[in-house]
Amino acid sequence: MKEYRTLLFDVDDTLLDFRAAEKLALRLLFEDQKTPLTTEIEADYRKINQGLWRSFEEGKIDQNEVVNTRFLILFKEYGIEVDGALLEKKYRGYLEEGHQHVNGAFELIMDLQNKYDLYIVTNGVSKTQDKRLRDSGLYPLFKDIFVSEDTGFQKPMKEYFDYVFARIPDFSVEHGLIIGDSLSSDIKGGQLAGLDTCWFNPDMIPNETEMVPTYEIHKLNELYRILNVSNTQA
């Protein structure tokens, strides 16, 4: 069994329930706009948003373009002109309030903090991620937080991981493991950086990509088996 010393955790839909936070933030934003949020509009938003973030991961656009154009594009599809940056600011305020844990996340991190060097590696807006992590109680359990906005790079870029590795004392790639829910961001990024990877796949989505993670788990507590340590929170 391989010995790991440094664990790099993604945030959204790995430790914090981003889907729940996003759903609430969208509802509040549309209430503010006095526009009904239908299932169709919500699905269109997710498609647009995911496409923009994918382009960001691929280095085709910057983060500002992602966040400041997604609502502009969405409302334009329905023939409504809006100020994309203004709606983003309002949405961001609502999103920052969402800090629900993924099932078992807090207990896992509480247990592992004294056994491993724990770090956060996340794409996103620094202010939002900082507030959500602090409000969730997870922030002080990590040795450092690396948000793409602060680094100048993003997952899965190797430069992002080079930045992270350079700031972790005595870091060894051979003894590092990244845990995340995104094949295109966490798993691909980890592989480009030479890390072992753990794909958190609670919905048991088929992997139709060419990326093969080192491990796959469906519940966070399955990480104990990979690490070969006991669950003292059980």
C-alpha positions in Angstrom: 0.0 0.0 0.0 1.4 3.4 -1.0 2.2 5.9 1.7 0.8 9.3 1.2 1.8 12.4 3.2 0.1 15.3 1.4 -3.6 15.3 0.5 -4.9 17.9 -1.9 -8.7 18.4 -1.8 -11.0 20.0 -4.3 -13.8 22.1 -2.7 -17.0 22.2 -4.8 -19.0 18.9 -4.8 -16.1 17.2 -3.0 -16.1 18.9 0.4 -18.9 21.5 0.0 -22.2 20.9 -1.7 -21.9 23.3 -4.6 -25.0 22.1 -6.3 -27.2 23.0 -3.3 -25.5 26.4 -2.9 -25.9 27.1 -6.7 -29.5 26.2 -6.7 -30.3 28.5 -3.8 -28.3 31.4 -5.2 -30.0 31.1 -8.6 -33.5 31.1 -7.0 -32.7 34.2 -5.0 -31.2 35.9 -8.0 -34.2 35.3 -10.2 -36.6 36.4 -7.4 -34.6 39.6 -7.2 -35.0 40.0 -11.0 -38.7 39.2 -10.7 -38.3 36.5 -13.3 -39.6 32.9 -12.8 -36.8 30.4 -12.6 -38.1 27.5 -14.6 -36.5 24.0 -14.9 -35.7 24.8 -18.5 -33.9 28.1 -17.6 -32.0 26.4 -14.8 -30.9 23.6 -17.2 -29.8 26.2 -19.8 -27.8 28.1 -17.1 -25.9 25.0 -16.1 -25.1 24.1 -19.7 -23.8 27.7 -20.4 -21.9 27.8 -17.1 -20.3 24.4 -17.5 -19.3 25.3 -21.0 -17.6 28.5 -19.9 -15.8 26.9 -17.0 -14.6 24.2 -19.4 -13.2 26.8 -21.7 -11.5 28.4 -18.7 -9.9 25.1 -17.7 -8.6 24.8 -21.3 -7.1 28.3 -21.1 -9.3 29.7 -23.9 -10.9 32.4 -21.8 -10.1 34.0 -18.4 -12.2 33.8 -15.2 -13.7 37.3 -15.6 -15.2 36.3 -18.9 -16.7 33.2 -17.3 -18.5 35.0 -14.5 -19.4 38.3 -16.1 -20.9 36.8 -19.3 -22.8 33.7 -18.2 -26.0 35.6 -17.2 -25.6 37.9 -20.2 -25.7 34.9 -22.5 -28.5 33.2 -20.6 -30.9 36.1 -20.5 -30.0 36.9 -24.2 -31.3 33.5 -25.2 -34.7 34.6 -23.8 -34.6 38.0 -25.4 -33.8 39.9 -22.3 -30.9 42.4 -22.1 -29.1 42.5 -18.7 -25.9 43.8 -17.1 -24.0 40.6 -16.8 -21.4 42.0 -14.3 -24.2 43.4 -12.1 -26.1 40.1 -12.0 -22.9 38.3 -11.3 -22.2 40.6 -8.3 -25.7 39.8 -6.9 -25.4 36.1 -7.6 -21.9 36.0 -6.0 -23.4 37.5 -2.8 -26.0 34.8 -2.6 -23.5 32.0 -3.5 -21.2 33.0 -0.7 -23.8 32.0 1.8 -23.8 28.4 0.6 -21.5 26.3 2.8 -23.3 23.0 3.3 -20.9 20.0 3.7 -20.9 17.1 1.4 -22.0 14.1 3.5 -19.1 13.0 5.7 -16.7 15.8 4.6 -16.3 17.6 7.9 -15.8 14.4 9.9 -13.2 13.1 7.4 -11.1 16.3 7.4 -11.3 16.6 11.2 -10.0 13.1 11.4 -7.2 13.4 8.8 -5.9 16.8 9.8 -3.5 15.3 12.4 -2.4 12.4 10.2 -1.6 14.2 6.9 -0.7 17.6 5.5 -4.0 18.8 4.1 -4.3 21.5 1.4 -7.2 23.0 -0.7 -6.8 23.2 -4.5 -9.7 24.9 -6.2 -10.8 26.8 -9.2 -13.0 29.8 -8.5 -13.4 33.2 -7.1 -11.1 33.7 -4.0 -13.5 35.8 -1.9 -16.3 33.3 -2.4 -14.3 30.2 -1.7 -12.7 31.9 1.3 -16.0 32.8 2.9 -17.6 29.5 2.2 -14.7 27.5 3.7 -14.6 29.8 6.8 -18.4 29.6 7.3 -18.2 25.8 6.9 -15.6 25.4 9.7 -13.2 23.7 7.3 -10.8 26.6 6.7 -8.6 26.2 9.8 -8.2 22.4 9.2 -6.0 23.0 6.2 -2.4 24.1 6.1 -3.1 26.4 3.0 -5.7 27.2 0.4 -4.8 27.6 -3.2 -7.5 29.3 -5.4 -6.9 29.6 -9.1 -7.7 33.4 -9.0 -4.7 34.0 -6.7 -2.3 31.7 -8.6 -2.7 33.1 -12.1 -3.3 29.6 -13.3 -6.1 27.0 -13.0 -6.6 23.3 -12.8 -5.8 21.3 -14.8 -2.8 23.4 -16.0 0.5 22.0 -14.9 1.6 25.6 -14.0 -1.1 25.7 -11.4 0.3 22.6 -9.7 3.9 23.9 -10.0 2.7 27.0 -8.1 1.1 24.8 -5.4 4.0 22.4 -5.1 6.5 25.3 -4.7 4.6 26.6 -1.7 4.2 23.3 0.2 7.2 22.7 2.5 9.2 19.5 1.6 6.6 18.4 -0.9 7.1 15.1 -2.7 4.9 14.2 -5.7 5.4 10.6 -5.0 3.7 11.0 -1.6 0.9 13.3 -2.8 -2.7 12.5 -3.7 -5.4 14.7 -5.1 -9.0 14.1 -4.3 -11.8 15.7 -6.4 -15.0 15.2 -8.4 -13.9 16.5 -11.7 -12.2 14.3 -14.3 -11.4 17.3 -16.5 -10.0 19.4 -13.7 -8.9 17.4 -10.7 -8.0 14.1 -12.3 -6.5 15.4 -15.5 -4.6 18.1 -13.6 -3.3 15.6 -11.1 -2.1 13.4 -13.9 -0.4 16.2 -15.8 1.4 17.1 -12.5 2.5 13.5 -11.8 0.2 13.0 -8.9 -1.8 9.9 -7.9 -5.5 10.8 -8.3 -8.7 9.9 -6.5 -12.0 10.5 -8.3 -14.9 11.2 -6.0 -17.9 10.0 -8.0 -20.9 9.8 -5.6 -23.4 9.6 -8.5 -21.5 6.7 -10.1 -21.3 8.5 -13.4 -19.7 6.4 -16.2 -16.2 7.5 -17.1 -16.4 8.1 -20.8 -13.0 9.9 -21.0 -9.5 8.7 -21.6 -8.5 9.7 -18.1 -8.1 6.8 -15.7 -7.8 7.9 -12.0 -5.6 5.9 -9.7 -8.6 5.4 -7.4 -12.4 5.9 -7.6 -14.6 6.3 -4.5 -18.3 6.8 -4.2 -18.4 7.9 -0.5 -15.8 10.1 1.2 -15.2 7.6 4.0 -13.9 5.1 1.3 -10.7 7.2 1.4 -9.7 5.5 4.6 -9.3 2.2 2.7 -7.0 3.9 0.2 -4.9 5.6 2.9 -4.9 2.4 5.0 -5.8 4.3 8.2 -8.6 3.7 10.6 -11.6 5.9 10.9 -11.5 7.3 14.4 -14.7 9.3 13.8 -16.7 6.1 13.3 
